Amino acid sequence: MRERQKMQTFDWFNWAGLFVIGVLLGLVIDGMVDLASTGSWRSIIVIIVLFGGWFIFYLLMERVFNLFSIGRWSAPRQLQKPRKPLALHFALPIGIAIGVIGAQFGLADMIA
């Protein structure tokens, strides 16, 4: 079994960013559930369509940036990359859980 890479300085910044995004996504999920319970289905459909468009745009931009950063003009990639630290894998799900739980206790009202 391959060893996991140790957390480095940039990994901690990445973890913090993923955690904050997870908390915000948890708040959004709670808000969407509130909208669904009041019958605002049109709003939910518009939000999901806008999010889908943003996600497709993000995937396209990521491919363009990867073409220029690790494309044909750069050195060849390693055959086997070291595995990501475990903290990076759990940052987003833990952030989402804390966001949903925090929204129940009024975190969304504090932020807005």
C-alpha positions in Angstrom: 0.0 0.0 0.0 1.3 3.4 -0.9 2.1 5.9 1.8 0.1 9.1 2.0 1.7 12.4 1.5 2.3 14.5 4.6 0.4 17.8 5.0 2.5 20.8 3.7 1.8 24.5 4.0 -0.2 24.7 0.8 -2.2 21.7 1.8 -3.3 23.5 5.0 -4.5 26.5 2.9 -6.3 24.1 0.6 -7.9 22.3 3.6 -9.1 25.6 5.0 -10.6 26.7 1.7 -12.4 23.4 1.2 -13.7 23.5 4.7 -15.1 27.0 4.3 -16.7 26.0 0.9 -18.2 23.0 2.7 -19.7 25.2 5.4 -21.2 27.5 2.8 -22.5 24.6 0.8 -24.1 23.2 4.0 -25.8 26.6 4.5 -27.0 26.5 0.9 -28.4 23.0 1.3 -30.3 24.0 4.3 -31.7 27.0 2.5 -32.7 24.8 -0.4 -34.6 22.4 1.9 -36.4 25.4 3.4 -37.4 26.6 -0.1 -38.6 23.1 -1.0 -40.7 22.9 2.2 -42.4 26.2 1.4 -43.2 25.1 -2.2 -40.9 27.5 -4.0 -40.0 25.0 -6.7 -39.4 27.6 -9.4 -36.7 29.2 -7.4 -35.1 25.8 -6.8 -35.1 24.9 -10.5 -33.6 28.3 -11.4 -30.8 27.9 -8.8 -30.0 24.3 -9.9 -29.9 25.4 -13.6 -27.6 28.3 -12.8 -25.4 26.0 -10.7 -25.2 23.4 -13.5 -24.1 26.1 -15.9 -21.5 27.3 -13.5 -20.2 23.8 -13.0 -19.9 23.2 -16.8 -18.1 26.5 -17.2 -15.7 25.5 -14.3 -15.0 22.1 -16.0 -14.2 23.7 -19.3 -11.9 26.4 -17.7 -10.1 23.7 -15.8 -9.4 21.8 -19.0 -8.1 24.9 -20.6 -5.8 25.7 -17.7 -4.6 22.2 -17.5 -3.8 22.3 -21.2 -1.5 25.3 -20.7 -0.1 24.3 -17.3 0.6 20.5 -17.8 -0.1 20.2 -21.5 2.3 19.6 -24.3 4.7 22.4 -23.4 5.6 21.2 -20.0 7.6 18.3 -18.6 5.9 14.9 -18.6 3.9 14.1 -15.5 4.9 11.5 -12.9 3.5 8.1 -13.5 2.3 7.6 -9.9 1.5 10.6 -7.8 1.7 10.3 -4.0 -1.7 9.9 -2.3 -3.4 13.0 -0.9 -3.4 13.5 2.8 -6.5 12.2 4.5 -7.4 15.6 5.9 -7.9 16.9 2.4 -10.4 14.1 1.6 -12.5 14.9 4.6 -12.4 18.7 4.6 -15.4 19.2 2.3 -17.8 16.6 3.8 -17.0 17.8 7.4 -17.6 21.4 6.3 -20.9 20.5 4.8 -22.0 18.6 7.9 -21.0 21.6 10.1 -22.8 24.0 7.7 -26.1 22.1 7.9 -25.9 21.7 11.6 -24.8 25.3 12.1 -27.8 26.5 9.9 -30.1 24.7 12.3 -28.6 26.8 15.2 -28.8 30.1 13.3 -25.4 30.3 11.6 -27.1 31.5 8.3 -28.7 34.4 10.1 -25.4 35.4 11.6 -23.7 35.4 8.2 -26.5 37.2 6.3 
